[in-house]
Amino acid sequence: MTAAMPQTMLNEALRAAAYSGDLKVAQQMIARGADLECFDASYTTPLHTAIAHRHFLVADLLIAAGADVNAQKNPGYSNTPLHLAIYLDARDGTDERTQYLLFRGADLARRAWIGVGKL
């Protein structure tokens, strides 16, 4: 029998799997009850992290498990995964993150923390 992990450890392990693209660990942490909407100090979720690092298989897993593609800690004062994707794609000269999220229902009408209003 596997010992129960504290919730914070599950959440951090899920975030680390999203960062590194480790699909197997992400599956295990979700199965053990990691919080899909756990926000870190930067107001980002594991989905934000997976998108930022282009780990789309992990992002697919998170979304299939119920992660909110429009997750936002403080609406109007923090970023959704789409806001982060648009910023990173503009920096990198691509649109792959943005297109990925739009295809999965990300909301263009959400306000970003920078106060630019709707996208």
Disulfide bonds with the S-S distance in Angstrom:
none
